[in-house]
Amino acid sequence: MRIGRLTWLVLSYVLLCSIVHADDDLPYMTTIPIERVPGDEAAFGEILFSTLHVNDPGRSALFLSRIDGLEIVATGASTVSIEYAERPTIAGGDDDRFRQSTWVVDFEEPPVQELLQILHSSFGERPAAEELRRFVFEHIDQKSYSRGFDLASRVAATGEGDCTEHAVLLAALARANGYAARIALGSLLIDADTGLAAFGHAWAEIHDGQDWQISDATMPDSDYSLDQLRYLPAGFLGDEGPGYNLALIDVVAAMPVRISAVGNAP
């Protein structure tokens, strides 16, 4: 049976959301094969080099060209080689669309409003972004990969989900408290004692009044300050309306299927 491209992408995303990080029960999307530069065991430096193996180099390069703190070094028949800083974020300003209640980030719905009352009783009327991140981590106490990409109101009501649900609820609470926030998707690289690992991942970007800042509600406090994490965004969820799944598929299709030649930039 022949499977069309759109069907294949939908199935690919379902697979991405079906695997959880085994050690900490933290909800990432899927593992991504990753390899260092041969013979290089140095810790991550300020600027990292990697070769991304992708399905469509043109599409991936277009998405990556919109990332601040990332430079495309070369493209090949199935690869895009890049250099990137410690915390690259998606280019663009904090315009009003990142403050609105939408189909996905539906913070005006009762379950989110009820959760806001609990939040404000603990942290006051305008919690700091870090307080929002910790609150979402604790509220989603069922770190489950059985969810696909739930709306913020459902996550608020159930307290269940993987990385996408953490990102959606964090964006909703941030917007409800006056911050500009958006949902980023990409890869997370971890240089741990057990070796180099990479995962498909989702997180929030929250604007601090000057710049976008990465905020990852899947990370417990003990892990959040690790120097050996590298976030590699592919894009953000640009359409938060009823057709958001198509926008989601578009970003996921630009993500790498393998990462090689990981090392510090010369």
C-alpha angles and dihedrals in degrees: 000000000000116000118209121232095251092049090049091052092049091050090047091055092048087054091048091058095046102075127073130198103267102209104052100017087241113157111242123155108241139328115262119207108245135182134187125226102281110270094007113120097156119135118256112282131201094280121036130199122210140163113223118207107211141172095235115022093189093054093043093048090051092053093044092051087068094060119102112220094029131100126193108227101180143341127216139181091287104000143075117198116206145176117212142176128238097271111020114181135191115271121247141079132276096262124171097268088072090059099049131101107244140174091275101028093044101165093157091068117105098249091056093043090052090050090050090058090056090046094050093047088060103035107020131248097310112031119197117255091252091053089052091051093051092045092055092047090054096041094055093064094157102072093197130166092196092092123086109202110319127195116254092251092057092048090050090052098044105031088216136120154086129264094301093056091048090052095046095049093045091051090049095051091044092053092045087057095051101265125128107239139170139182115251126196128195142093133319118209118199125191100199133166088260092056141270118325136174134196139184104248148173128212140156129260114209123191114230095196094272109038142005113264128199113242117183115189093186091072120089115220092258091061103031096085096049111137091207097070121103123188116205110187121203095186145300134266098271097177113054094170129101090289093056092123091071091052089047092052090050092058095041090053089060094054121103122262090200136012121208141168092039111177145117114296114252 
